[in-house]
Amino acid sequence: MTDTTTKPALLRDDAVHQAAQVSKSWPFEEARKVLKRYPQGKRDATGALVPVVFETGYGPSGLPHIGTFTEVLRTTLVRRAYEELTRDADGNPAPTRLVAFSDDMDGLRKVPDNVPDKDMLTANLGKPLSRIPDPFGTHASFAAHNNALLREFLDQFGFDYEFVAASERYDAGAFDDALKNVLRHYDAIMAIMLPTLREERRKTYSPVLPISPTTGVVLQVPIEVVDADAGLIRFTDEDGAAIEHSVLGGQAKLQWKVDWAMRWVALGVDYEMFGKDLTDSGTQSGKIAQVLGGRRPDGLIYELFLDEKGEKISKSKGNGLTIEQFLEYGTEEAMAFYLFREPKSAKSLHVGVIPRAADEYWQFREKLSAQPVEQQLGNPVWHLLRTNGYHGGAGDSLPVTYGLLLNLVGVLGAGASRDQVWSYLGNYVANADAAAHPALDALVTRALAYNRDFIAPTLQRRKPQPNEAAALAALDGALAGMAPDAGAEAFQTVVYEVGKTEAFGFESLRDWFKALYETLLGSAQGPRMGSFIALYGLANTRALIAEALGA
């Protein structure tokens, strides 16, 4: 996903273009909402074609997280789908932009736990994030520090986006006309918002939040519009003085639901997705956008993430999986694949989902090139390979699955090393060299970490039952007569034949494989045993059987 090499434009693939028009894959379904919005493309007052604007939002009071990645990734997928739908005969798509918006004019509500100089931040509570010193001492403000992290975060994954900071737009006066427009429609906006608030909150609510000229704090106080066209309001400052105050040039910001609507209109946003928890906010902001003379963007309302207990993930509880944790145990591709699927369904996000996501990504990638075009467009990997421009990769495969690597390192123990794993891969992979197989090497590194932290501490091999011991002895005898390089299929056949022998009393092959996993690998689940034997080595496997038999 991070390869951003520029490629020459190609003629439109008509088969892909036609299949895209009817594809049920969710990025195309979302993109067709935008296409319906602008059947002839988005155009300005002169009729000239202008970019469709996709937006994602971010609050820089904390560090970027997996939700930030998810929203930018999914929005990018819709953007690419829209471009595919609108390609002309020369292969040129309708123009688009992705705006990553940082709401850094927000007042700091509480001091984060993971920052230095908490006393300084405490002294600046309530002030805009963009006007608070950086506790890390590296940037002009706390917001600038976190905004830099956001850009670095997005750049790490090669996303194509335009960064827009609220503070820059407010301070430079770029939102001044939009703020005047809010003042002109003050009563209409209040009529939308007040019924949604508790009685106590109604007493202090205002769409406009003035910034105190004496303290610099973002104030939650009622206001009176003095002159909308001049941007003047009246309110009581923190010291009790009634003052007239301009809302222009960064001297005020908008309440966030109003702010959301304002920037939809001011930036011409056409598409923005958001989580289910913001459904009501999106409805209210959509109504406000209409009052301001604009239109609510199209977008997807996605379900939220759950932890392994099925509870909603909360940053304050710390029960989620951070992007750093995911990438320690899984690859970027696995993470993107997991986040692609079923965005309208709640998803469990915990470390246990990583191995399957890693293997499914490569399964879908391997079969992509052999699929008819209609199925390709429903394949998550087709979309993921095009996130930052298509640079090949369809049909690629790995010689060893992540699951099989985990079984190998599980047997090797918590102290297994990368070199040790690659020495075993020599039994299974031609030219078993990390430099020749970088994608596989990435999985080796992560499998070692996953084994160290989650598998090795839980593995416990049990003693075989008498019938299982007899079957294991028979398997060892059969393996003794085989060549070390007989291959995974030959080994698998022998395993099957032993398990099907009635004398050993297995009701099904599943019982036999379960016995193999629990007695040899210390796990209730495991790999295709023929592949494991080929990877681990014939002699090593026989030694493992002997250990299980107590020989």
Kinemage of the C-alpha trace (Angstrom):
@kinemage 1
@onewidth
@group {chain A} dominant
@subgroup {mainchain}
@vectorlist {calphas} color= white
{ca met a 1} P 0.000 0.000 0.000
{ca thr a 2} L 2.894 2.381 0.535
{ca asp a 3} L 4.272 2.248 -3.030
{ca thr a 4} L 3.372 5.642 -4.530
{ca thr a 5} L 5.435 5.376 -7.713
{ca thr a 6} L 3.845 7.369 -10.518
{ca lys a 7} L 2.595 5.171 -13.354
{ca pro a 8} L 1.585 6.279 -16.842
{ca ala a 9} L -2.153 6.515 -17.492
{ca leu a 10} L -3.615 3.556 -19.370
{ca leu a 11} L -6.586 3.283 -21.656
{ca arg a 12} L -9.730 2.430 -19.781
{ca asp a 13} L -10.324 -1.261 -19.236
{ca asp a 14} L -13.864 -1.396 -20.579
{ca ala a 15} L -14.640 -4.743 -18.951
{ca val a 16} L -13.673 -3.354 -15.529
{ca his a 17} L -15.469 -0.084 -16.203
{ca gln a 18} L -18.713 -1.844 -17.126
{ca ala a 19} L -18.520 -4.317 -14.237
{ca ala a 20} L -17.940 -1.426 -11.824
{ca gln a 21} L -21.277 0.139 -12.769
{ca val a 22} L -23.176 -2.805 -11.254
{ca ser a 23} L -20.698 -4.211 -8.709
{ca lys a 24} L -22.216 -4.869 -5.283
{ca ser a 25} L -18.878 -4.377 -3.542
{ca trp a 26} L -19.473 -1.704 -0.929
{ca pro a 27} L -16.916 0.866 -2.239
{ca phe a 28} L -18.699 0.879 -5.597
{ca glu a 29} L -22.115 1.082 -3.950
{ca glu a 30} L -20.897 4.093 -1.964
{ca ala a 31} L -19.242 5.659 -5.002
{ca arg a 32} L -22.469 5.410 -6.980
{ca lys a 33} L -24.066 7.703 -4.381
{ca val a 34} L -21.612 10.400 -5.475
{ca leu a 35} L -22.162 9.553 -9.135
{ca lys a 36} L -25.910 9.989 -8.623
{ca arg a 37} L -25.211 13.332 -6.941
{ca tyr a 38} L -23.275 14.514 -10.000
{ca pro a 39} L -24.382 12.535 -13.086
{ca gln a 40} L -22.403 14.882 -15.352
{ca gly a 41} L -19.551 15.354 -12.905
{ca lys a 42} L -19.198 18.091 -10.307
{ca arg a 43} L -19.088 21.513 -11.940
{ca asp a 44} L -18.610 25.090 -10.834
{ca ala a 45} L -20.747 28.109 -11.728
{ca thr a 46} L -19.063 28.344 -15.142
{ca gly a 47} L -19.761 24.710 -15.935
{ca ala a 48} L -16.138 23.660 -15.585
{ca leu a 49} L -15.423 20.241 -14.093
{ca val a 50} L -14.110 20.505 -10.505
{ca pro a 51} L -12.958 17.866 -8.014
{ca val a 52} L -15.397 15.884 -5.917
{ca val a 53} L -14.347 16.451 -2.297
{ca phe a 54} L -14.010 13.524 0.089
{ca glu a 55} L -13.346 14.417 3.736
{ca thr a 56} L -12.184 12.719 6.907
{ca gly a 57} L -12.119 14.450 10.287
{ca tyr a 58} L -9.684 14.231 13.185
{ca gly a 59} L -9.556 15.708 16.683
{ca pro a 60} L -5.908 16.435 17.588
{ca ser a 61} L -6.377 16.326 21.358
{ca gly a 62} L -4.739 12.883 21.233
{ca leu a 63} L -2.536 10.732 19.050
{ca pro a 64} L -3.670 9.193 15.737
{ca his a 65} L -5.137 5.719 16.189
{ca ile a 66} L -6.566 2.799 14.259
{ca gly a 67} L -9.902 4.589 13.845
{ca thr a 68} L -8.085 7.366 11.992
{ca phe a 69} L -6.474 4.821 9.666
{ca thr a 70} L -9.785 3.054 9.153
{ca glu a 71} L -11.640 6.182 8.124
{ca val a 72} L -8.953 7.390 5.725
{ca leu a 73} L -8.532 3.919 4.211
{ca arg a 74} L -12.238 3.332 3.680
{ca thr a 75} L -12.792 6.822 2.287
{ca thr a 76} L -9.868 6.326 -0.084
{ca leu a 77} L -11.409 3.063 -1.291
{ca val a 78} L -14.651 4.882 -2.127
{ca arg a 79} L -12.673 7.623 -3.842
{ca arg a 80} L -10.852 5.089 -6.027
{ca ala a 81} L -14.116 3.319 -6.834
{ca tyr a 82} L -15.639 6.645 -7.919
{ca glu a 83} L -12.645 7.293 -10.154
{ca glu a 84} L -13.093 3.888 -11.770
{ca leu a 85} L -16.783 4.570 -12.373
{ca thr a 86} L -16.028 7.874 -14.086
{ca arg a 87} L -13.080 6.970 -16.323
{ca asp a 88} L -13.345 8.271 -19.863
{ca ala a 89} L -12.165 6.361 -22.921
{ca asp a 90} L -8.616 7.630 -22.388
{ca gly a 91} L -8.576 6.230 -18.865
{ca asn a 92} L -8.869 9.580 -17.123
{ca pro a 93} L -11.150 9.649 -14.056
{ca ala a 94} L -13.240 12.570 -12.885
{ca pro a 95} L -11.115 14.762 -10.559
{ca thr a 96} L -11.233 14.142 -6.808
{ca arg a 97} L -9.671 15.449 -3.594
{ca leu a 98} L -9.356 13.912 -0.142
{ca val a 99} L -9.266 16.448 2.670
{ca ala a 100} L -7.982 15.329 6.065
{ca phe a 101} L -9.429 17.963 8.389
{ca ser a 102} L -8.036 18.639 11.858
{ca asp a 103} L -10.396 20.353 14.297
{ca asp a 104} L -7.531 21.971 16.179
{ca met a 105} L -9.512 25.028 17.313
{ca asp a 106} L -11.254 22.859 19.902
{ca gly a 107} L -10.672 23.840 23.510
{ca leu a 108} L -8.578 21.390 25.539
{ca arg a 109} L -11.070 19.643 27.821
{ca lys a 110} L -8.740 17.463 29.869
{ca val a 111} L -5.038 16.718 30.095
{ca pro a 112} L -4.066 13.456 28.340
{ca asp a 113} L -2.309 10.820 30.422
{ca asn a 114} L 0.527 10.176 27.966
{ca val a 115} L 2.101 13.631 27.670
{ca pro a 116} L 4.796 15.525 29.614
{ca asp a 117} L 4.416 18.901 31.364
{ca lys a 118} L 0.898 18.255 32.633
{ca asp a 119} L 1.001 21.349 34.841
{ca met a 120} L 1.455 23.590 31.804
{ca leu a 121} L -1.442 21.897 30.022
{ca thr a 122} L -3.620 22.166 33.118
{ca ala a 123} L -2.956 25.910 33.178
{ca asn a 124} L -4.156 26.089 29.565
{ca leu a 125} L -7.342 24.052 29.879
{ca gly a 126} L -10.165 25.463 27.761
{ca lys a 127} L -7.902 27.210 25.259
{ca pro a 128} L -7.783 26.190 21.581
{ca leu a 129} L -5.379 23.314 21.004
{ca ser a 130} L -3.612 25.445 18.414
{ca arg a 131} L -2.850 28.139 21.042
{ca ile a 132} L -1.423 25.920 23.762
{ca pro a 133} L 2.369 25.385 23.944
{ca asp a 134} L 3.639 22.006 22.837
{ca pro a 135} L 4.432 19.943 25.967
{ca phe a 136} L 6.956 17.976 23.895
{ca gly a 137} L 8.807 21.177 22.976
{ca thr a 138} L 9.112 20.326 19.282
{ca his a 139} L 6.368 22.377 17.608
{ca ala a 140} L 4.701 25.770 17.837
{ca ser a 141} L 1.665 24.373 19.654
{ca phe a 142} L 0.150 21.195 21.064
{ca ala a 143} L -2.097 20.990 17.989
{ca ala a 144} L 0.859 21.478 15.644
{ca his a 145} L 2.627 18.583 17.343
{ca asn a 146} L -0.362 16.262 16.991
{ca asn a 147} L -1.109 17.475 13.470
{ca ala a 148} L 2.465 16.629 12.487
{ca leu a 149} L 1.970 13.146 13.922
{ca leu a 150} L -1.237 12.785 11.930
{ca arg a 151} L 0.480 13.734 8.669
{ca glu a 152} L 3.391 11.426 9.451
{ca phe a 153} L 0.895 8.671 10.247
{ca leu a 154} L -0.983 9.108 6.958
{ca asp a 155} L 2.231 9.450 4.965
{ca gln a 156} L 3.472 6.173 6.435
{ca phe a 157} L 0.711 4.399 4.537
{ca gly a 158} L 1.107 6.418 1.357
{ca phe a 159} L -2.327 8.043 1.407
{ca asp a 160} L -3.006 10.799 -1.113
{ca tyr a 161} L -4.641 13.624 0.840
{ca glu a 162} L -4.670 17.363 1.522
{ca phe a 163} L -4.248 18.380 5.130
{ca val a 164} L -6.462 21.219 6.359
{ca ala a 165} L -6.178 22.620 9.897
{ca ala a 166} L -9.182 24.458 11.321
{ca ser a 167} L -6.863 26.968 13.032
{ca glu a 168} L -5.282 28.013 9.747
{ca arg a 169} L -8.694 28.581 8.134
{ca tyr a 170} L -10.160 30.413 11.122
{ca asp a 171} L -7.085 32.558 11.798
{ca ala a 172} L -6.582 33.510 8.142
{ca gly a 173} L -10.189 34.549 7.763
{ca ala a 174} L -10.948 31.811 5.239
{ca phe a 175} L -14.059 30.887 7.250
{ca asp a 176} L -15.158 34.498 7.879
{ca asp a 177} L -17.930 34.499 5.255
{ca ala a 178} L -19.141 31.150 6.564
{ca leu a 179} L -19.197 32.538 10.128
{ca lys a 180} L -21.235 35.548 9.023
{ca asn a 181} L -23.616 33.128 7.328
{ca val a 182} L -24.027 31.261 10.630
{ca leu a 183} L -24.866 34.522 12.408
{ca arg a 184} L -27.441 35.383 9.747
{ca his a 185} L -29.138 32.038 10.354
{ca tyr a 186} L -28.621 32.047 14.113
{ca asp a 187} L -32.318 31.612 14.993
{ca ala a 188} L -32.854 28.805 12.492
{ca ile a 189} L -29.822 26.926 13.812
{ca met a 190} L -31.004 27.362 17.400
{ca ala a 191} L -34.397 25.974 16.366
{ca ile a 192} L -32.637 22.824 15.121
{ca met a 193} L -30.343 22.388 18.116
{ca leu a 194} L -32.343 23.391 21.198
{ca pro a 195} L -34.883 20.518 21.020
{ca thr a 196} L -31.964 18.061 21.086
{ca leu a 197} L -30.480 19.432 24.326
{ca arg a 198} L -31.220 18.937 28.013
{ca glu a 199} L -32.962 21.843 29.682
{ca glu a 200} L -29.873 22.906 31.629
{ca arg a 201} L -27.707 22.867 28.482
{ca arg a 202} L -30.198 25.021 26.583
{ca lys a 203} L -29.516 27.910 28.953
{ca thr a 204} L -25.879 28.236 27.846
{ca tyr a 205} L -25.951 26.800 24.316
{ca ser a 206} L -24.797 28.903 21.407
{ca pro a 207} L -23.788 27.856 17.871
{ca val a 208} L -20.865 30.274 18.181
{ca leu a 209} L -18.166 29.883 20.827
{ca pro a 210} L -16.364 33.180 21.359
{ca ile a 211} L -12.749 33.097 22.484
{ca ser a 212} L -12.320 35.276 25.531
{ca pro a 213} L -10.135 38.305 24.764
{ca thr a 214} L -8.961 38.299 28.394
{ca thr a 215} L -8.203 34.607 29.043
{ca gly a 216} L -8.032 33.039 25.572
{ca val a 217} L -10.470 30.314 26.636
{ca val a 218} L -13.132 28.968 24.272
{ca leu a 219} L -16.328 30.048 26.039
{ca gln a 220} L -19.570 28.103 26.330
{ca val a 221} L -21.823 31.115 26.864
{ca pro a 222} L -25.034 32.442 25.329
{ca ile a 223} L -24.510 35.205 22.779
{ca glu a 224} L -26.511 37.966 21.109
{ca val a 225} L -25.998 38.708 17.431
{ca val a 226} L -25.251 42.435 17.082
{ca asp a 227} L -24.414 42.678 13.378
{ca ala a 228} L -24.256 39.466 11.358
{ca asp a 229} L -22.768 41.115 8.266
{ca ala a 230} L -19.983 42.619 10.365
{ca gly a 231} L -19.484 39.439 12.380
{ca leu a 232} L -20.248 41.147 15.701
{ca ile a 233} L -21.758 39.474 18.767
{ca arg a 234} L -22.312 40.413 22.415
{ca phe a 235} L -21.713 38.164 25.431
{ca thr a 236} L -20.585 38.199 29.053
{ca asp a 237} L -16.881 37.479 29.395
{ca glu a 238} L -15.346 35.383 32.190
{ca asp a 239} L -14.728 38.482 34.302
{ca gly a 240} L -18.442 39.373 34.167
{ca ala a 241} L -18.049 42.215 31.674
{ca ala a 242} L -20.576 42.481 28.830
{ca ile a 243} L -18.595 43.029 25.630
{ca glu a 244} L -19.048 43.293 21.896
{ca his a 245} L -16.744 40.933 20.059
{ca ser a 246} L -15.919 39.961 16.493
{ca val a 247} L -16.181 36.305 15.542
{ca leu a 248} L -13.876 36.808 12.535
{ca gly a 249} L -10.175 36.103 12.104
{ca gly a 250} L -9.951 33.320 14.688
{ca gln a 251} L -11.672 35.205 17.517
{ca ala a 252} L -14.355 32.514 17.784
{ca lys a 253} L -15.078 29.008 16.643
{ca leu a 254} L -18.293 27.124 16.089
{ca gln a 255} L -19.933 24.500 18.264
{ca trp a 256} L -18.819 21.244 16.744
{ca lys a 257} L -22.080 20.123 15.091
{ca val a 258} L -22.437 23.573 13.580
{ca asp a 259} L -18.749 23.568 12.721
{ca trp a 260} L -19.168 20.245 10.936
{ca ala a 261} L -22.019 21.626 8.862
{ca met a 262} L -20.184 24.882 8.174
{ca arg a 263} L -17.120 23.165 6.774
{ca trp a 264} L -19.230 20.824 4.648
{ca val a 265} L -20.586 23.955 2.998
{ca ala a 266} L -17.397 26.056 3.034
{ca leu a 267} L -15.157 23.279 1.680
{ca gly a 268} L -17.775 21.840 -0.659
{ca val a 269} L -17.588 18.383 0.904
{ca asp a 270} L -19.463 15.746 -1.109
{ca tyr a 271} L -18.657 12.569 0.817
{ca glu a 272} L -17.799 11.855 4.452
{ca met a 273} L -18.334 8.655 6.412
{ca phe a 274} L -18.624 8.456 10.187
{ca gly a 275} L -19.330 6.021 13.002
{ca lys a 276} L -22.717 4.902 14.216
{ca asp a 277} L -22.237 6.875 17.435
{ca leu a 278} L -22.415 10.098 15.386
{ca thr a 279} L -25.668 9.240 13.605
{ca asp a 280} L -27.731 11.862 15.438
{ca ser a 281} L -24.984 14.440 15.066
{ca gly a 282} L -24.863 13.801 11.336
{ca thr a 283} L -28.616 14.333 11.102
{ca gln a 284} L -28.477 17.653 12.942
{ca ser a 285} L -25.419 18.846 11.039
{ca gly a 286} L -27.152 17.910 7.787
{ca lys a 287} L -30.129 20.087 8.691
{ca ile a 288} L -27.807 22.965 9.590
{ca ala a 289} L -25.902 22.578 6.315
{ca gln a 290} L -29.202 22.960 4.469
{ca val a 291} L -30.028 26.109 6.449
{ca leu a 292} L -26.609 27.493 5.471
{ca gly a 293} L -27.418 26.966 1.812
{ca gly a 294} L -25.556 23.717 1.322
{ca arg a 295} L -26.220 20.018 1.405
{ca arg a 296} L -25.214 17.179 3.684
{ca pro a 297} L -22.532 15.015 2.046
{ca asp a 298} L -23.254 11.466 1.056
{ca gly a 299} L -21.539 8.908 3.210
{ca leu a 300} L -21.443 5.588 4.978
{ca ile a 301} L -22.432 5.209 8.631
{ca tyr a 302} L -20.143 2.435 9.811
{ca glu a 303} L -20.398 0.179 12.846
{ca leu a 304} L -17.959 0.484 15.715
{ca phe a 305} L -15.277 -1.918 16.885
{ca leu a 306} L -15.725 -4.353 19.772
{ca asp a 307} L -13.162 -6.028 21.985
{ca glu a 308} L -12.842 -9.796 22.359
{ca lys a 309} L -15.624 -9.746 24.988
{ca gly a 310} L -17.992 -8.010 22.591
{ca glu a 311} L -17.800 -4.682 24.420
{ca lys a 312} L -17.421 -1.344 22.665
{ca ile a 313} L -13.803 -0.280 22.383
{ca ser a 314} L -12.978 2.746 24.507
{ca lys a 315} L -9.722 4.710 24.566
{ca ser a 316} L -10.317 5.530 28.235
{ca lys a 317} L -10.769 1.849 29.103
{ca gly a 318} L -7.792 0.823 27.016
{ca asn a 319} L -9.623 -2.285 25.809
{ca gly a 320} L -8.878 -1.751 22.142
{ca leu a 321} L -6.112 -2.758 19.789
{ca thr a 322} L -3.824 0.069 18.744
{ca ile a 323} L -2.418 0.327 15.250
{ca glu a 324} L 1.071 -0.196 16.682
{ca gln a 325} L -0.052 -3.432 18.316
{ca phe a 326} L -1.704 -4.674 15.146
{ca leu a 327} L 1.422 -3.974 13.117
{ca glu a 328} L 3.652 -5.681 15.689
{ca tyr a 329} L 1.810 -8.964 15.157
{ca gly a 330} L 0.333 -8.499 11.687
{ca thr a 331} L 1.112 -6.720 8.441
{ca glu a 332} L -0.329 -3.526 6.999
{ca glu a 333} L -2.051 -5.591 4.302
{ca ala a 334} L -3.702 -7.842 6.887
{ca met a 335} L -4.951 -4.824 8.808
{ca ala a 336} L -6.365 -3.164 5.687
{ca phe a 337} L -8.004 -6.435 4.629
{ca tyr a 338} L -9.680 -6.855 8.006
{ca leu a 339} L -10.940 -3.277 8.021
{ca phe a 340} L -12.232 -3.521 4.442
{ca arg a 341} L -14.820 -6.166 5.066
{ca glu a 342} L -18.416 -5.500 6.169
{ca pro a 343} L -18.060 -1.919 7.425
{ca lys a 344} L -21.752 -1.824 8.354
{ca ser a 345} L -21.322 -4.714 10.797
{ca ala a 346} L -19.722 -4.476 14.230
{ca lys a 347} L -16.248 -6.001 14.202
{ca ser a 348} L -14.254 -7.523 17.017
{ca leu a 349} L -10.832 -5.924 17.024
{ca his a 350} L -8.352 -7.842 19.140
{ca val a 351} L -5.083 -9.616 18.616
{ca gly a 352} L -6.807 -12.938 17.939
{ca val a 353} L -8.156 -11.719 14.586
{ca ile a 354} L -4.704 -11.084 13.135
{ca pro a 355} L -3.551 -14.556 11.978
{ca arg a 356} L -6.739 -15.275 10.041
{ca ala a 357} L -6.740 -11.805 8.476
{ca ala a 358} L -3.132 -12.283 7.348
{ca asp a 359} L -3.861 -15.626 5.708
{ca glu a 360} L -7.148 -14.567 4.143
{ca tyr a 361} L -5.481 -11.536 2.584
{ca trp a 362} L -3.038 -13.778 0.726
{ca gln a 363} L -5.733 -16.288 -0.207
{ca phe a 364} L -7.760 -13.519 -1.834
{ca arg a 365} L -4.672 -12.036 -3.473
{ca glu a 366} L -3.590 -15.370 -4.938
{ca lys a 367} L -6.930 -16.086 -6.613
{ca leu a 368} L -7.488 -12.523 -7.844
{ca ser a 369} L -5.845 -12.801 -11.272
{ca ala a 370} L -7.761 -16.006 -12.139
{ca gln a 371} L -11.173 -14.570 -11.278
{ca pro a 372} L -13.594 -13.197 -13.874
{ca val a 373} L -13.734 -9.425 -13.754
{ca glu a 374} L -17.056 -9.330 -11.890
{ca gln a 375} L -15.580 -11.404 -9.048
{ca gln a 376} L -12.369 -9.373 -9.048
{ca leu a 377} L -14.310 -6.242 -8.197
{ca gly a 378} L -15.844 -8.069 -5.229
{ca asn a 379} L -12.428 -9.210 -4.040
{ca pro a 380} L -11.173 -6.956 -1.206
{ca val a 381} L -7.608 -7.198 -2.491
{ca trp a 382} L -8.594 -5.711 -5.874
{ca his a 383} L -9.533 -2.540 -4.008
{ca leu a 384} L -6.612 -2.603 -1.565
{ca leu a 385} L -4.032 -2.922 -4.346
{ca arg a 386} L -5.450 0.260 -5.862
{ca thr a 387} L -5.455 2.364 -2.697
{ca asn a 388} L -2.409 4.330 -3.832
{ca gly a 389} L -2.450 3.417 -7.500
{ca tyr a 390} L -2.201 -0.079 -8.937
{ca his a 391} L 1.345 -1.381 -9.153
{ca gly a 392} L 0.709 -5.086 -9.692
{ca gly a 393} L 0.484 -7.913 -7.215
{ca ala a 394} L -2.650 -9.740 -8.360
{ca gly a 395} L -2.051 -13.486 -8.236
{ca asp a 396} L 0.925 -13.288 -5.876
{ca ser a 397} L 1.092 -15.971 -3.197
{ca leu a 398} L 3.178 -16.997 -0.219
{ca pro a 399} L 4.674 -20.494 0.054
{ca val a 400} L 3.825 -20.705 3.773
{ca thr a 401} L 0.783 -19.410 5.611
{ca tyr a 402} L 0.961 -17.285 8.734
{ca gly a 403} L -0.927 -20.024 10.578
{ca leu a 404} L 1.710 -22.587 9.612
{ca leu a 405} L 4.490 -20.245 10.706
{ca leu a 406} L 2.783 -19.887 14.078
{ca asn a 407} L 2.680 -23.670 14.465
{ca leu a 408} L 6.356 -23.892 13.587
{ca val a 409} L 7.499 -21.214 16.019
{ca gly a 410} L 5.154 -22.664 18.641
{ca val a 411} L 7.073 -25.918 18.494
{ca leu a 412} L 10.389 -24.063 18.510
{ca gly a 413} L 9.400 -22.175 21.668
{ca ala a 414} L 9.429 -18.595 22.901
{ca gly a 415} L 13.165 -18.262 22.210
{ca ala a 416} L 12.871 -19.061 18.510
{ca ser a 417} L 14.886 -16.766 16.244
{ca arg a 418} L 14.350 -15.433 12.754
{ca asp a 419} L 17.409 -17.292 11.427
{ca gln a 420} L 16.162 -20.498 13.009
{ca val a 421} L 12.782 -20.159 11.296
{ca trp a 422} L 14.399 -19.489 7.950
{ca ser a 423} L 16.548 -22.595 8.344
{ca tyr a 424} L 13.363 -24.643 8.670
{ca leu a 425} L 11.808 -22.833 5.726
{ca gly a 426} L 14.633 -24.291 3.674
{ca asn a 427} L 12.791 -27.625 3.942
{ca tyr a 428} L 9.787 -26.119 2.217
{ca val a 429} L 10.703 -23.062 0.160
{ca ala a 430} L 12.956 -22.882 -2.876
{ca asn a 431} L 15.652 -20.231 -2.455
{ca ala a 432} L 14.773 -19.840 1.223
{ca asp a 433} L 16.324 -16.443 1.738
{ca ala a 434} L 14.703 -13.510 3.500
{ca ala a 435} L 15.842 -11.041 0.828
{ca ala a 436} L 14.189 -13.152 -1.884
{ca his a 437} L 10.897 -13.369 0.024
{ca pro a 438} L 10.358 -9.993 1.775
{ca ala a 439} L 6.599 -10.494 2.278
{ca leu a 440} L 7.197 -13.891 3.883
{ca asp a 441} L 10.009 -12.461 6.001
{ca ala a 442} L 7.621 -9.797 7.294
{ca leu a 443} L 5.295 -12.581 8.462
{ca val a 444} L 8.195 -14.471 10.061
{ca thr a 445} L 9.059 -11.403 12.156
{ca arg a 446} L 5.459 -10.995 13.266
{ca ala a 447} L 4.923 -14.697 13.908
{ca leu a 448} L 7.893 -14.676 16.289
{ca ala a 449} L 6.392 -11.739 18.194
{ca tyr a 450} L 2.921 -13.302 18.251
{ca asn a 451} L 4.331 -16.610 19.488
{ca arg a 452} L 6.439 -14.942 22.168
{ca asp a 453} L 3.545 -12.929 23.591
{ca phe a 454} L 0.462 -15.072 23.022
{ca ile a 455} L 1.207 -18.664 21.996
{ca ala a 456} L 4.259 -19.844 23.905
{ca pro a 457} L 2.809 -18.844 27.324
{ca thr a 458} L -0.346 -20.905 26.680
{ca leu a 459} L 0.922 -24.034 24.905
{ca gln a 460} L 0.549 -27.241 26.878
{ca arg a 461} L 1.021 -30.630 25.275
{ca arg a 462} L -1.039 -33.408 26.809
{ca lys a 463} L -0.215 -37.095 27.006
{ca pro a 464} L -1.850 -39.207 24.318
{ca gln a 465} L -4.621 -41.659 25.199
{ca pro a 466} L -3.778 -45.349 24.562
{ca asn a 467} L -5.475 -45.421 21.150
{ca glu a 468} L -3.858 -42.106 20.223
{ca ala a 469} L -0.436 -43.421 21.299
{ca ala a 470} L -0.930 -46.466 19.077
{ca ala a 471} L -1.845 -44.220 16.141
{ca leu a 472} L 1.156 -41.982 16.752
{ca ala a 473} L 3.438 -45.023 16.810
{ca ala a 474} L 1.926 -46.201 13.532
{ca leu a 475} L 2.426 -42.764 12.008
{ca asp a 476} L 6.065 -42.774 13.136
{ca gly a 477} L 6.564 -46.171 11.548
{ca ala a 478} L 5.076 -44.977 8.267
{ca leu a 479} L 7.193 -41.841 8.259
{ca ala a 480} L 10.307 -43.910 8.929
{ca gly a 481} L 9.963 -45.452 5.475
{ca met a 482} L 9.619 -42.135 3.658
{ca ala a 483} L 12.220 -39.876 2.069
{ca pro a 484} L 12.813 -36.560 3.852
{ca asp a 485} L 11.849 -34.704 0.662
{ca ala a 486} L 8.719 -36.738 -0.069
{ca gly a 487} L 6.656 -33.574 0.040
{ca ala a 488} L 3.631 -32.226 1.866
{ca glu a 489} L 1.044 -34.177 -0.152
{ca ala a 490} L 2.757 -37.520 0.430
{ca phe a 491} L 3.059 -36.810 4.148
{ca gln a 492} L -0.574 -35.743 4.296
{ca thr a 493} L -1.684 -38.992 2.640
{ca val a 494} L 0.129 -41.043 5.274
{ca val a 495} L -1.457 -38.999 8.069
{ca tyr a 496} L -4.897 -39.587 6.560
{ca glu a 497} L -4.349 -43.337 6.189
{ca val a 498} L -3.330 -43.746 9.816
{ca gly a 499} L -6.323 -41.723 11.026
{ca lys a 500} L -8.744 -43.803 8.943
{ca thr a 501} L -7.512 -47.085 10.400
{ca glu a 502} L -10.481 -48.492 12.345
{ca ala a 503} L -8.270 -50.213 14.903
{ca phe a 504} L -7.331 -46.841 16.390
{ca gly a 505} L -10.962 -46.025 17.137
{ca phe a 506} L -11.250 -42.449 15.886
{ca glu a 507} L -14.863 -41.568 15.156
{ca ser a 508} L -13.719 -39.059 12.553
{ca leu a 509} L -10.548 -37.685 11.055
{ca arg a 510} L -11.260 -34.518 13.000
{ca asp a 511} L -10.667 -36.432 16.242
{ca trp a 512} L -7.371 -37.724 14.887
{ca phe a 513} L -6.149 -34.292 13.876
{ca lys a 514} L -7.248 -32.845 17.202
{ca ala a 515} L -5.169 -35.510 18.932
{ca leu a 516} L -2.162 -34.622 16.770
{ca tyr a 517} L -2.497 -30.928 17.552
{ca glu a 518} L -2.929 -31.404 21.293
{ca thr a 519} L -0.197 -34.003 21.789
{ca leu a 520} L 2.420 -32.714 19.341
{ca leu a 521} L 1.772 -28.967 19.141
{ca gly a 522} L 0.047 -28.196 22.437
{ca ser a 523} L -2.901 -26.485 20.746
{ca ala a 524} L -6.533 -27.328 20.084
{ca gln a 525} L -6.156 -26.248 16.466
{ca gly a 526} L -3.375 -26.581 13.981
{ca pro a 527} L -2.136 -26.721 10.419
{ca arg a 528} L -2.434 -29.178 7.574
{ca met a 529} L -0.153 -31.824 9.037
{ca gly a 530} L 1.482 -32.780 5.742
{ca ser a 531} L 2.600 -29.172 5.289
{ca phe a 532} L 3.825 -29.004 8.876
{ca ile a 533} L 5.881 -32.189 8.513
{ca ala a 534} L 7.451 -30.886 5.286
{ca leu a 535} L 8.283 -27.568 6.952
{ca tyr a 536} L 9.462 -28.876 10.316
{ca gly a 537} L 11.355 -31.732 8.719
{ca leu a 538} L 10.803 -35.472 8.752
{ca ala a 539} L 13.426 -36.223 11.385
{ca asn a 540} L 12.247 -33.399 13.634
{ca thr a 541} L 8.639 -34.535 13.359
{ca arg a 542} L 9.599 -38.108 14.322
{ca ala a 543} L 11.487 -36.696 17.304
{ca leu a 544} L 8.350 -34.768 18.277
{ca ile a 545} L 6.312 -37.982 18.120
{ca ala a 546} L 8.896 -39.804 20.201
{ca glu a 547} L 8.717 -37.046 22.802
{ca ala a 548} L 4.929 -37.341 22.920
{ca leu a 549} L 5.205 -41.104 23.362
{ca gly a 550} L 7.742 -40.669 26.114
{ca ala a 551} L 10.294 -42.669 24.185
